[in-house]
Amino acid sequence: MAAVPELSKTRTASEYPRGLVFSMSASSLSEAARPSRADDEALVRQAQQGSTSAFEELVRHYDRVVLRLALNITGSYEDAQDIYQEAFLRAYRNLGRFRFECSFYTWIYRIATNLCLDHLRQKQLRNRDLLAERFPEGDEESVLDRVPDHRPSTSPERAALSRELRDRIRMALGRLSPRERVVFELKHYQGLKLQTVANMLNTTENTIKNTLFRATHKLRAELAELC
């Protein structure tokens, strides 16, 4: 294959206005909105034969949705950009082994999702190490509990409640396991079918249903008092 194309020639995270990234609707990921599988397969075959422009076209098809997925899951603009770049780099390097057993869409999402899972697991381990270092005597204070609250005391009550709800949702999502968080994100924020999520995570639809049930139950318990 040809040399790896510079992804900066396509759209990278730093080129997106923050509002655009956050305002993309879940419908942008709907199956009807995606390029056809036949079109993608033609581009993949061209890219496998050395066409850099064909691969760049594939990137243009899915750059925004992969970036938004990484951004929603990690909550970090910088981490999302790193995952976005690494996902397409891995796809390019492994394109010769793509056997068309699934769509390119499912394949690139699987790569990005696994990178997000690795990121969340590593972050979870770092947080545990931080807690062990800061609270060696078993203090169970959470790192999230120590995030300063910058809400001005003079804010209207409605704005305060809205900010509190957003904070509680963020904290509740952070308490899910990495796999639960990813499954919840793919189903409810990305709007994907359970079978599609199962294919991406290389498991069964029933397993995904169970994972989603656990995630939803935990979130409901966390947010019950606010509801």
C-alpha positions in Angstrom: 0.0 0.0 0.0 1.0 3.6 -0.4 2.4 5.7 2.4 0.0 6.6 5.2 -1.9 9.7 4.2 -1.7 12.8 6.3 -5.0 12.9 8.2 -4.5 16.6 8.7 -5.4 17.0 5.0 -8.9 15.9 6.0 -10.8 17.2 8.9 -9.1 16.8 12.3 -10.5 17.7 15.7 -8.6 20.9 15.9 -10.3 22.2 12.8 -13.8 21.8 14.2 -15.5 24.6 16.0 -16.5 23.2 19.4 -20.1 24.0 18.9 -20.2 22.0 15.7 -18.9 18.9 17.4 -21.2 19.1 20.3 -24.3 20.0 18.3 -24.2 17.1 15.8 -27.4 15.1 16.3 -27.7 11.4 16.7 -29.5 11.3 13.3 -26.2 12.0 11.6 -25.3 8.4 12.5 -28.5 6.8 11.4 -28.2 3.9 9.0 -30.1 5.9 6.3 -27.6 8.8 6.5 -24.5 6.6 6.0 -22.9 6.0 2.6 -24.0 2.8 1.1 -22.1 -0.4 1.9 -21.5 -0.9 -1.8 -19.9 2.6 -2.2 -17.7 2.0 0.8 -16.6 -1.5 -0.5 -15.6 0.1 -3.8 -13.5 2.7 -2.0 -11.9 0.0 0.3 -10.9 -2.1 -2.7 -9.4 0.9 -4.4 -7.5 1.8 -1.2 -6.3 -1.8 -0.9 -4.8 -1.4 -4.3 -2.9 1.7 -3.2 -5.3 4.6 -3.8 -4.6 7.2 -1.1 -7.5 9.3 -2.4 -9.9 6.4 -1.9 -8.9 6.1 1.7 -9.2 9.8 2.3 -12.7 9.6 0.9 -13.5 6.9 3.5 -12.1 9.2 6.2 -14.4 12.0 4.9 -17.4 9.7 5.2 -16.8 8.9 8.9 -14.4 11.5 10.4 -17.1 13.5 12.2 -19.0 10.5 13.6 -15.8 8.9 14.9 -14.6 12.1 16.4 -18.0 12.7 18.1 -18.1 9.2 19.4 -14.6 9.6 21.0 -15.5 13.1 22.3 -18.8 11.9 23.9 -17.2 8.9 25.6 -13.9 10.4 26.8 -15.3 13.9 27.6 -11.9 15.3 26.6 -11.3 17.2 23.3 -7.6 16.3 23.3 -8.2 12.6 24.1 -10.9 12.5 21.4 -8.5 13.9 18.8 -5.9 11.3 19.7 -8.4 8.4 19.5 -9.7 9.8 16.2 -6.3 9.9 14.6 -5.3 6.5 16.0 -8.5 4.9 14.7 -8.0 5.9 11.1 -4.3 5.2 11.3 -5.0 1.6 12.5 -7.6 1.3 9.8 -5.2 2.3 7.1 -2.4 0.0 8.3 -4.8 -3.0 8.6 -6.8 -2.3 5.5 -5.1 -5.1 3.6 -6.6 -7.6 6.0 -10.1 -6.3 5.7 -12.2 -9.2 4.3 -15.6 -7.5 3.8 -17.2 -9.7 6.5 -18.8 -6.5 7.9 -19.2 -3.0 6.6 -16.4 -0.5 6.7 -18.7 1.6 9.0 -18.9 -1.3 11.5 -15.2 -1.9 11.3 -14.0 1.7 11.8 -16.5 2.0 14.7 -15.2 -1.2 16.2 -11.7 0.2 16.1 -12.7 3.5 17.6 -14.8 1.9 20.3 -12.0 -0.4 21.4 -9.7 2.5 21.6 -12.2 4.3 23.7 -12.6 1.3 26.0 -8.8 1.1 26.4 -8.7 4.8 27.3 -11.5 4.4 29.9 -9.9 1.4 31.5 -6.5 3.1 31.7 -8.1 6.2 33.2 -9.9 4.0 35.7 -6.7 2.4 36.8 -5.0 5.8 37.0 -7.8 7.1 39.2 -7.5 4.1 41.5 -3.8 4.7 41.8 -4.5 8.3 42.6 -7.0 7.4 45.3 -4.6 4.8 46.8 -1.9 7.5 46.9 -4.0 10.3 48.3 -6.2 8.3 50.7 -4.0 5.4 51.9 -6.2 4.8 55.0 -9.3 3.8 53.1 -11.0 7.2 52.7 -13.6 6.5 50.0 -13.8 10.1 48.7 -14.1 10.0 44.9 -11.9 12.1 42.6 -15.2 13.4 41.1 -16.3 14.6 44.5 -13.3 16.9 44.7 -14.0 18.7 41.4 -14.6 22.3 42.5 -18.1 23.7 42.1 -17.9 27.0 40.1 -21.5 27.8 40.2 -22.1 31.3 41.3 -24.4 31.5 44.4 -26.3 34.3 42.7 -27.4 32.2 39.7 -31.2 31.8 39.2 -32.5 28.6 40.8 -33.4 27.1 37.4 -29.9 27.6 36.1 -28.4 26.0 39.2 -30.7 23.0 39.0 -29.8 22.6 35.3 -26.1 22.7 36.1 -26.5 20.3 39.0 -28.4 17.9 36.7 -25.6 18.0 34.1 -23.0 17.5 36.8 -24.9 14.5 38.2 -25.4 12.9 34.8 -21.7 13.3 34.1 -20.7 11.8 37.4 -23.2 9.0 37.0 -21.8 8.1 33.6 -18.3 8.2 35.1 -19.3 5.6 37.6 -20.3 3.1 35.0 -17.8 0.4 34.0 -16.0 1.3 30.7 -18.0 -1.3 28.8 -21.3 -0.1 30.3 -20.5 3.4 29.4 -19.6 2.6 25.8 -22.7 0.5 25.3 -24.9 3.2 26.7 -23.3 5.8 24.5 -23.6 3.7 21.3 -27.2 2.9 22.0 -28.7 6.1 23.4 -26.4 8.9 22.1 -25.3 7.4 18.8 -28.7 5.8 18.1 -27.3 2.4 17.0 -29.3 -0.8 17.0 -28.4 -3.4 19.6 -27.3 -5.9 17.0 -25.0 -3.3 15.5 -23.4 -2.6 18.9 -23.0 -6.3 19.4 -21.2 -6.6 16.1 -18.9 -3.7 17.0 -18.0 -5.2 20.3 -17.8 -8.8 18.9 -20.4 -10.2 21.3 -24.1 -11.2 21.2 -27.1 -9.0 21.2 -28.3 -10.6 24.4 -25.0 -9.7 26.2 -25.4 -6.1 25.0 -29.0 -6.1 26.3 -27.8 -7.2 29.7 -25.0 -4.6 29.8 -27.4 -1.9 28.8 -29.8 -3.0 31.5 -27.1 -2.8 34.1 -26.0 0.7 32.9 -29.6 2.0 32.9 -30.3 0.6 36.3 -27.2 2.3 37.8 -28.0 5.6 36.1 -31.6 5.5 37.4 -30.3 4.8 40.9 -27.8 7.7 40.8 -30.3 10.2 39.4 -33.4 9.0 41.4 -33.4 11.8 43.9 -33.2 14.5 41.2 -36.1 13.0 39.3 
